Amino acid sequence: MNFKQALQHNIFSVISESAESLSIDAYVIGGFVRDLILERGLHKDIDIVAVGSGIGLAGEVSRRLPGHPKVQVFKTYGTAMLMHEDLEIEFVGARKESYSRDSRNPVVESGSLEDDQNRRDFTINALALSLRPDNFGDLLDPFEGIKDLQNKIISTPLDPDITYSDDPLRMLRAIRFASQLDFEIQDDSLEAIHRNADRISIITAERIVSELHKIIACKKPSKGFLLLEKTGLLKLIIPELIALKGIDEVEGQRHKDNFYHTLEVLDNISRETDNLWLRWAALLHDIGKAPTKRFSKKSGWTFHGHELEGSKMVYKLFKRLKMPLNDKMKYVQKLVLLSSRPIALSNDIVTDSAIRRLVFDAGDYLDDLMTLCEADITTKNPKKYRKYLNNFKLVRKKVVEVEERDQIRNFQPPVSGDLIMKTFRILPSKEIGVIKEAIKEAILEGEIPNEFEAAYNLMLEKGKQLGLTPHDERQ
C-alpha cells in the first residue's frame, strides 16, 4: 500500500509543515492507520503524536489552516483537539506511562515515539505513519501490527497481564474490536482478560456502558457477549444475563437455554435495525425468566409474569450501570413488558378487541415491538419458523385494519375529565376516573365506537349509575 498517497488530504501536509517549523517530529497513529490498511474508509478521527508538545503543534496547525479553527486544550491530559472540515484531529505529545493498582489514570511523562507505541492497547492500534518531510508516509510497526491485521488477531504490544491490569477498560476494548472487526483475541491475551476480569471494578459505569453500546451496535453482537461471558466479565457487569444460562431437567422435561436464545434474538434483531435501544430491549427481553422459573408436574417449566418482573429489572439494571433513566429506559421497559403479547396473539384466533388493546398499550412502540417479537423466533424447524412468521404477518395486517378503522394508537377518550366535572358539576374525585376507565374499556372492547357522541352517552349512563345528576354542558 502506498501510504504517502493515502495521506494526500491537505491536513497532513499542514501538520508536517507545522511540525518542521517547530523542530519536532509528528506521526499519525492508531485507528486512522488501522482502518486505512483495512480499507474501511477515511477515519474521521485522526490521532497525531508529536515528539514534543502536542498542544504547541495544535496551535501552529490552527494558525496555518483557513479560518484558524479553535483549539480545545485539555491540560490535564496534555492533549489538544481541533476540527477541520469534517475531521476531528487530536494532538498529544509522545509519552510513557506508569500506573497504580487502584486507578486507570496513569502517571505520565514525556517520551519517545517508541515509548508512545509501547503504551498503546493493541498492536493494530500502535501502527504509525511518519509526517516528517524526509520519510513522509513511512510505516512504523514495531509490534508486527500489520501481521496481526492480516491474521485478524487482537494482541497487546507488551505483556497482556500488564496491559489489562494497568487499564482494565482495555479488556472491554479488546472484545469490542474483536466484535467490530470480526477478529479473534490471541489466546494469551484472552486468558489474561479472564485472569484480570475482577479489575473491571475500578472502571466507571459510564465507560463500561460506552463499550457495551459499541458491542451491541456491531453487525453480530453475540460474538462480543460470548467473549464477555467466556472471560468472566459478563457476570460482573450484567449478572442478570448469566442467570439465564443453563438447562434444567426434571422428570425428563427440559427448558431451552435462555442465555443463548437471547443472543440469537439479539443477532436476529440486529439484521433488521440499528436502533441501539431496540437492541437493548432484545438483550433484556427475557431477564425476568430466571427469577420466575418454576416447575410443576401439571404444567412443566413455566415463567409466569417474567415480562413484568423483567421490566422492573430493567430499571434496576439501568440505574446500576448509570444508564439514562429517561424515555430511553421507559422504552426498553415497555418493550420488555409487552414482549410476549404479540406472540400470544399470533398463536390464537386474533380478535379485534385483543388488537385494539395491543395497539393502545404499545402506542408509538408498536412497530418496534412487532420487530422484537419476530426476532424472538429462533426455532430451527423450517416449517415452524414459516408458520410463526406467517402468523405475525396476519397480526400485522390485522393491526393496520383495526387502527385505520378505530384510530386507537395513543388515543385519548373522546370525553375529558373537565367535561365530566362540568356535566355533573362535581370536583375532582374518583368518580371521574371510574367514568373515563369505563369509556376506555368500552372502546377497546368494541362496545362503542371511538367517537364523541357514543362516549358522551356512556358517560351519562355511567354517571347515573354512580348517583350523579347530569347537567348538559356541551359547548
Secondary structure by P-SEA (a helix, b strand, c coil): cccccccccaaaaaaaaaaaaacbbbbbbcaaaaaaaaccccccbbbbbbcccaaaaaaaaaaacccccbbbbcccccbbbbbcccbbbbbbccccccccccccccbbbbbcaaaaaaacccccccbbbbccccccbbbbbccaaaaaaaabbbbbcccaaaaaaaccaaaaaaaaaaaaacccccaaaaaaaaaaccccccccaaaaaaaaaaaaacccaaaaaaaaaaaccccccccccccccbbbbcccccccaaaaaaaaaaaaaaaccccaaaaaaaacccccccccbbbbccccccccaaaaaaaaaaaaaaaaacccccaaaaaaaaaaaacaaaaaaaaccccaaaaaaaaaaaccaaaaaaaaaaaacccccaaaaaaaaaaaaaaaaaaaaaaaacccccccccccaaaaaaaccccccaaaaaaaaaaaaaaaaccccccaaaaaaaaaaaaaaaccccccccc
